[in-house]
Amino acid sequence: MTPVLFQPDLLGALTFLISFLLPLLVGLITTKVTSGGVKAVLLAAASLITSVATSWAAALQSNQPFDLWTALLTFGGVFVVAVASHFGVWKPVGASAAAQAVGAGEHVAGPEVSTKDQILAAHAALSTSEKEASEQAALSRVAGDV
């Protein structure tokens, strides 16, 4: 039986971690009005730089020649992990929008507030007499529809 080895290396873990964080880096250097195409090109460039740098470091560490093919294969993995982390983690939790808001001086509280929440918040801000008038107007509209 052939033995199975599990020997994770620090460079591989670092490559994965950088890949996972690259979308946030792209968010920090772009704004909300930057086109998606420009963001994709920046993410691809950052992925290529990451893969070449880590492949180069691995070659230096093992005292082997730099293998461009390995770097290009690593680029594919880095880019896929970066895109997956953007759409699977960073965008749904609002981190991508928060990263883009850092340079713009905006504050992002999280996911967008629904219209229902906005109506309830506006209604709560009304004074008592305004609430009664608003409720009376709503009742009049409902009664007129019947």
Beta strands, then each sheet from edge to edge (+ up, - down):
end
